[in-house]
Amino acid sequence: MATWNSRGLRGSTLEEMINRTNEKYEEQHLALMQKIPTPITPVNIDKDSRHITLAYFEQKSTVDYIGAVQGIPVCFDAKESKTTTFSLQNIHEHQVEFMKEFEEQDGIAFFLISFTSEDMYYYLPLREFLPFWERSENGGRKSFRLDELDMTWVLSKKSGVLVPYLEMINKDLAERD
């Protein structure tokens, strides 16, 4: 059983920025995305602050966000890396399987990775991710480097939108046709 602690908050800034972006997209009637909470069972609660200090995950999570963009089913997971190397330990097999099944149902699945050392957001389509995953599963390197990625998937900075991923969904769709 997995244990929750403060390490689980590492991506909270990224998730907060994505949440604000999703609110903007919803206001503009461009997308409806929901943050999927991971159910936890509290074990220890600090009596003074009433904060949970220890908990267990009740079940395996799938992805961080799920919804629709202009009628297209979309799911994605948000990840953060402080270096230019991304460890695949941050992604679990059940998540990859869910994303594969999601795409089999004509949805779009991707990872949104913040490379904080580069001040960069990267849209990693599932099909671009899978070779790294398979390499790891076959005994190869358990990570990938930024220089292995196709830089055409870097999110452009846009005023008014913190994490502008919608353009990349359009690119993703265009490359599938």
N, C-alpha and C positions, 0 to 999 in steps of 0.2 A: 504494500500500500504506500503511495507517495505521500510525503509530508510537505505541508505548506510552511514557508517561512519568508522572511523579508526578501530573499533572492527572487521570489516570484514577482516582485514589483519592478524588476529591472526594465521591463518594456512599458511601464505605466505612462511615461511621457509620450512615447510614440503612440500608444493607444489613445491617450487623451487628444493628441493632434488628429488622429484618424477619426475619433468620435466627433470632433468639431467639424472636420471635413464632411463627414457623413450628414451632419445636421445641415450644413450649407447645401449639399446636394439634394437633400430632402426638401428644403425650403424652395429650391429652384425646380422641383419636380423632375429631377434628373435620375435619382436613384433612391431606393429605400433599403438601407443596410442596417442590420441589427448586430450589436455586440452580443456574442453568446457567452454567458457567464459559466464558469466551471463550478459545479456544486461542491461545496466543502462541508465537512463536519467539524465544528470547533472542538478542540480538546482543552486548550487553556485560554482563558480570557483574563486580561489584566483588569483587576477590579477598579482601579482608579480611572484609567482612561477608557475602559470598556472596549478595548481593541483586542482582536483575536491575535494571540501570540503563537499558537500552535494549532494546526488543523490537518485533517486528512482529506484527500480528494475522494469523493464518493464514487466517481466513475471517470473513465478516460475521456478527455475532451476531444473534440473533432477539430474544428477550426475556430478562429477568433471571431470572424464575421461571416454572415450569410444574408442574402437578400436578392434583390432584383435591380438591374440597371436597364431601363427602357424595355422592360419585359423579358430580359435575359437573366436566367438564374446565375448568381455569382456567389462564390465563397472564397475566402482568403484567410491566411494566417499572417499575423504581423510579427516580425522578428527584428532584433537589434544586434549589431555587432560593433564593438568598440575598435576593432582592427579591420584590416583588409582581407582577413581570412574568416570564413563562416564555418563554424563547426556543425556538422550534421547531427550531433548529439542533441541539438536544440529541437529536432524534429523527430516525431515518433512514427513507427510503422503504421499504427492505426490511423494516424492523420493522413499519411500518404494514401492508404487504401481508401479512406473516405473520399479524398479528392479525386482519385481515379474513378471511383463509382459515380461521383458527382458529374464528372465530365462525360461518362458513359450515358448519362441522362441529359446530354446536350447543355450542360452548364459550363461555366468557366471557372477554373480553379487556379489560384496563383499565390505566391508568397510576396509580401511587401516587406522588403528588408531595408532597414535604416543602417547605413554604414556611417556611424557617428564621426569617426576620425576623418572622413571625407566630406562630411556634411551633405550626404547624398541619400536619396531614396531610390530603391531599385525594385522594379516590377519583374518578378521571376515567374514566367508561366510554368505550369506544371510540366509541360513537355520539355522545357529547357532545364528544369530541375532534375527530371528522372535520370539522365545519364550520370549525374553526380551521385545520386542515391544508389543506382545500380553498381557503380564503381565501388562504392563503400560496401555494399552487400556482397560483392565478389572479392573482398579482401583488400581492396585498394584504399586510397586515402579517405579518411573520415571527415573531410572538409573540402571546401573549394575556395579558391582565391578570387579576389575581385578581378584580377587580370585574365581570368578564365571566362568571364562573363561578356556577353554581347552588350556593348555600351549604348545601343539604340533603345534599350529598355530602361534607361535612367529617366526618372521623372523630371520634367522641366519645372522650374519655379514659376508660379503664377500668383499674381496679387489677389488677395481675397480667399485663396484656397491653400490650406497648410500642406496637404499631402495630395496633390492633384493626380489621382490615378485613373480617372475616366478616359483620358486620351489613350492610355496604354491598353485599356480594354478594347477600344476601337482598333488599335494596331493588332492586338491579339486576334480579334475577330477577322480582320482583313487577311492575316497570315494563315488562317484556317481554311479560307475559301479556295 
